[in-house]
Amino acid sequence: MRPIASVHDIPLGEGRTFAVDGDMIAIFRLRDGSVRATSAVCPHKGGPLADGQIDLKQVICPLHLNAWDLRTGCSLSGQPDVAVYPVSIDDDKIMLGD
């Protein structure tokens, strides 16, 4: 696991994009305080998923309102799935990886 950011860098209910080893990864801090991580790029038209609307289960792309499950990356609207990444919080640090 590697530290990516402070938990305080991402407000509750929002996402931010981070470059990690050449990949753009969106990390979301859900309203319950948990975190999820997906590919940062919508596979439909390249929209910024970190700027999308989230709840405890899904992210909705801000461009065309396609949705993905935050836990599995599975599309909820017929688009290709997005990659998901293991992410956790340790001592106020957001940690990415197994």
C-alpha positions in Angstrom: 0.0 0.0 0.0 1.2 3.5 -0.7 0.0 6.9 0.6 -1.8 9.0 -2.0 -3.2 11.9 -0.1 -4.5 13.1 3.3 -8.1 12.2 3.9 -8.6 16.0 4.4 -7.7 16.7 0.8 -11.0 15.3 -0.4 -14.2 16.8 1.2 -17.0 14.4 2.2 -19.2 13.5 -0.8 -16.6 14.5 -3.4 -13.8 13.0 -5.5 -10.4 14.0 -6.7 -8.1 12.7 -9.4 -4.5 11.6 -8.8 -1.8 10.4 -11.2 -0.4 7.1 -10.0 2.3 5.3 -12.0 1.0 6.8 -15.2 -2.7 6.0 -14.5 -5.3 8.6 -13.6 -7.3 7.4 -10.6 -10.4 9.0 -9.1 -10.6 8.7 -5.3 -14.0 9.3 -3.7 -14.6 10.1 -0.1 -18.2 9.0 0.6 -20.5 10.7 3.0 -20.1 7.8 5.5 -16.3 8.5 5.6 -15.3 5.5 3.5 -13.3 5.8 0.3 -13.5 4.2 -3.1 -11.1 4.4 -6.1 -11.9 3.9 -9.8 -10.4 4.9 -13.1 -10.7 8.6 -13.4 -11.8 8.6 -17.0 -15.3 7.8 -18.3 -14.9 5.1 -21.0 -17.8 6.6 -22.9 -16.4 10.0 -23.8 -13.5 10.6 -21.5 -15.4 12.6 -18.9 -13.8 13.3 -15.5 -15.4 10.8 -13.1 -14.0 12.6 -10.0 -16.2 15.5 -10.9 -19.3 13.3 -11.1 -22.1 13.0 -8.5 -21.7 10.2 -6.0 -23.7 8.5 -3.3 -22.7 5.5 -1.2 -23.0 3.1 -4.2 -22.4 4.9 -7.6 -20.7 7.6 -9.5 -22.5 9.4 -12.3 -20.4 10.9 -15.1 -20.9 14.7 -15.4 -20.9 14.6 -19.2 -23.7 12.2 -20.2 -25.0 10.8 -16.8 -23.7 7.3 -17.3 -23.3 5.5 -13.9 -20.9 2.9 -12.4 -20.9 0.9 -9.2 -18.2 2.3 -6.9 -17.4 -1.0 -5.4 -17.2 -3.2 -8.5 -16.7 -0.7 -11.4 -19.6 -2.4 -13.2 -21.6 -0.1 -15.5 -25.2 0.6 -14.4 -26.1 2.2 -17.8 -24.8 -0.1 -20.5 -21.3 1.4 -20.9 -18.0 -0.5 -20.5 -17.0 -1.1 -16.9 -14.3 1.0 -15.2 -11.3 -0.3 -13.2 -11.5 -0.2 -9.4 -8.6 -0.1 -7.1 -8.1 -1.2 -3.4 -8.1 1.9 -1.2 -8.3 2.4 2.5 -7.7 5.0 5.2 -4.8 4.6 7.7 -4.0 7.4 10.2 -5.8 10.1 8.1 -3.9 9.0 5.0 -5.6 7.6 1.9 -3.7 4.4 1.0 -3.9 2.8 -2.4 -3.1 -0.9 -3.1 -3.3 -4.2 -1.4 
